[in-house]
Amino acid sequence: CAVPIYAFLLVEGFSHTGTFFHYLARIAALAVFCEIPYNLAMGESAFAFSSLNPVFGMLLSLVLLYFFRRYEGKSLPNVLIKSVVLIAALLWATMLSVESGIPLVLMVSVLWFLRKRQNLRTLVGATVSIAFMIFSPFFLAAPLGFMTVHFYNGDKGADNRLVNYLSYPVLLLLFALVSFFI
């Protein structure tokens, strides 16, 4: 259920960031920082890059959001640009073998375009999650992630940026340690 939650947090962070390029730099640094723990958690060597960690999908999605906002509006040129950028993000996720990249990019798109329509956002997002269950059992709990997103009350919560950014790589390292001893 983490993919929809991370997609939602990315859209929220993008919507509320004061400086896009600082946010982009933080996500890029996190993606690079997480790659070795991700490889170890997947049971590979530290520098085996057969697939990239999901944070690279967040990075692609963040660039996607930049273009979605820059070309806001429903004129034909804007719709075409957004469509081309979405297809490009999906292709990059595929070419780079980003883990959960395609679902993440699509969920971010759904959350962005339906951000002002909470009930429809939850319904469409859960439907997209269910569609991905056909391809991977990894997404069995994804609709539950959209339930969590649905009940978000808009409060920012505590500003523990360091904890928020380090929780994923630390969790990956813990999984790597457990798999090493099993």
C-alpha positions in Angstrom: 0.0 0.0 0.0 3.1 2.3 0.0 3.0 3.3 -3.7 -0.2 5.3 -3.5 0.9 6.9 -0.3 4.3 7.9 -1.7 2.5 9.2 -4.9 0.2 11.3 -2.7 3.0 12.6 -0.6 5.0 13.6 -3.7 2.0 15.5 -5.1 1.4 17.2 -1.8 5.1 18.1 -1.5 5.1 19.4 -5.0 1.9 21.5 -4.4 3.4 23.1 -1.2 7.0 23.5 -2.0 8.4 26.9 -2.2 11.3 26.0 -4.5 10.8 23.2 -7.0 14.5 22.8 -7.8 15.4 22.3 -4.1 12.7 19.7 -3.8 13.9 18.0 -7.1 17.5 18.0 -5.7 16.4 16.4 -2.5 14.5 13.6 -4.3 17.4 13.1 -6.7 19.8 12.8 -3.8 17.5 10.4 -2.0 17.2 8.2 -5.2 20.9 7.9 -5.5 21.4 7.4 -1.7 18.8 4.6 -1.7 20.2 2.6 -4.6 22.8 0.6 -2.7 20.5 -0.2 0.2 17.8 -1.1 -2.4 20.2 -3.5 -4.2 21.2 -5.2 -0.9 17.5 -5.5 0.2 16.7 -7.1 -3.2 19.4 -9.7 -2.5 21.8 -8.4 -5.1 25.3 -7.1 -4.7 25.6 -3.4 -3.7 26.4 -2.3 -7.2 24.1 -4.5 -9.3 21.9 -2.1 -11.1 19.4 -4.6 -12.8 16.6 -2.3 -11.7 16.5 1.1 -10.1 14.7 1.8 -6.7 11.2 3.3 -6.7 12.6 6.7 -5.7 13.8 7.2 -9.2 10.1 6.8 -10.2 9.3 9.6 -7.8 12.0 11.7 -9.5 10.5 11.0 -12.9 7.0 11.8 -11.5 8.3 15.1 -10.0 9.6 16.2 -13.4 6.2 15.2 -14.8 4.4 17.3 -12.3 6.6 20.3 -13.2 5.3 20.1 -16.8 1.7 19.4 -15.7 1.8 22.6 -13.7 3.7 24.6 -16.3 1.2 23.7 -19.0 -1.9 23.8 -16.9 -5.0 24.4 -19.0 -7.1 22.5 -21.4 -6.0 24.1 -24.7 -4.9 21.6 -27.4 -1.2 22.5 -27.2 -1.2 22.1 -23.4 -3.0 18.7 -23.6 -0.6 17.5 -26.2 2.5 18.6 -24.2 1.1 16.9 -21.1 0.4 13.7 -23.0 3.9 13.6 -24.5 5.5 14.2 -21.2 3.4 11.5 -19.6 4.3 9.0 -22.3 8.0 10.0 -22.0 7.9 9.5 -18.2 6.4 6.0 -18.7 9.0 5.2 -21.3 11.9 6.4 -19.1 10.5 4.3 -16.2 10.5 1.3 -18.5 13.9 1.9 -20.1 15.6 2.5 -16.7 13.8 -0.5 -15.2 12.5 1.6 -12.3 10.8 -0.7 -9.7 7.1 0.2 -9.7 7.9 3.1 -12.0 4.9 2.8 -14.3 2.3 2.4 -11.5 3.9 5.3 -9.6 3.9 7.7 -12.6 0.2 6.8 -13.4 -0.9 7.2 -9.8 0.9 10.6 -9.5 -1.0 11.6 -12.7 -4.3 10.5 -11.3 -3.7 12.3 -8.0 -2.6 15.5 -9.7 -5.5 15.7 -12.1 -8.1 14.8 -9.5 -6.5 16.6 -6.6 -9.6 18.8 -6.1 -12.1 15.9 -6.3 -11.3 13.7 -3.3 -14.0 11.0 -3.9 -13.3 10.6 -7.6 -9.5 10.7 -6.9 -9.9 7.8 -4.4 -12.2 5.8 -6.8 -10.0 6.2 -9.9 -6.7 5.7 -7.9 -8.0 2.5 -6.3 -9.2 1.3 -9.7 -5.7 1.9 -11.2 -4.3 0.0 -8.2 -6.6 -2.9 -8.8 -5.6 -3.0 -12.5 -2.0 -3.3 -11.5 -2.9 -6.3 -9.2 -3.4 -8.2 -12.4 0.3 -7.8 -13.3 1.8 -8.1 -9.9 0.7 -9.4 -6.5 2.8 -6.6 -5.0 -0.2 -4.3 -5.5 -2.7 -6.4 -3.5 -2.7 -3.8 -0.7 -2.4 -0.7 -3.0 -6.2 0.1 -2.8 -5.7 0.3 1.0 -3.1 3.0 0.4 -5.8 5.0 -1.4 -8.1 4.6 1.7 -5.3 6.2 3.7 -5.0 9.0 1.2 -8.8 9.5 1.2 -8.9 10.1 4.9 -6.0 12.6 5.0 -7.3 15.7 6.7 -4.9 18.2 5.2 -2.8 18.8 8.3 0.9 19.0 7.7 2.0 17.2 10.8 5.4 17.4 12.4 8.3 18.7 10.2 10.8 15.9 10.6 12.3 16.1 7.2 15.4 14.1 8.1 13.4 11.3 9.5 11.0 11.4 6.5 13.9 11.1 4.0 16.0 8.6 5.9 13.2 6.2 6.9 13.1 4.4 3.5 16.9 3.7 3.1 17.1 2.6 6.8 14.1 0.3 6.2 15.9 -1.1 3.2 19.1 -1.7 5.2 17.1 -3.5 7.8 15.5 -5.8 5.2 19.0 -6.4 3.8 20.3 -7.4 7.2 17.4 -9.7 7.9 17.8 -11.4 4.5 21.5 -11.8 5.0 21.0 -13.7 8.3 18.2 -15.9 7.0 
